[in-house]
Amino acid sequence: MVVSLQGRRSDEPVTESSLIWGTAAQILGTMASEGVIDKEKLDSLYIPVHGPSDEELREIIQEEGSFSITEMRVHDPISGMDRALLTPNRLVNSLRAAFEPIIVQHFGSLGEIMDEFVRTGEKHLSLQRRSQVKHARNPRVMLVVSLTKA
């Protein structure tokens, strides 16, 4: 079995905003402050998300004992990528792909909620990009682990 999940580079703690859910939460917060979604519903939204380091993931798998690790790789999805390709539209549509089922289920099946999520996210990420000093290293990585049943 191969599992791929978002993680972090090291065991150093990262801020919520540097994780994928933190960015989605900021966008939803803006939508709630603008009255697009209900603030009480936003306050009741809970998604336990954890981005482990490769060492932490290794420990979890080994302690649980059902699987053994055949191979594990850490991949920076934007390494070597032309930064011009990381447009706010692409980034927010990636968030949409990851969180649309959860957001629609929690806030209702109105299609316009996700369209507004994209519009708000593009504005948010454009402003963030302009005001933020570029980090030399992305704290987010993809962990890919090949497992066999123990």
Salt bridges, closest charged atoms under 4 A:
ASP43 OD1 - LYS39 NZ 3.18
GLU55 OE2 - ARG58 NE 3.97
GLU56 OE1 - ARG8 NH2 3.15
GLU56 OE2 - HIS50 NE2 2.91
GLU71 OE2 - ARG73 NE 2.61
ASP76 OD2 - ARG9 NH2 2.69
GLU100 OE1 - ARG96 NE 3.31
ASP115 OD1 - ARG96 NH1 3.29
GLU116 OE1 - ARG119 NH2 3.03
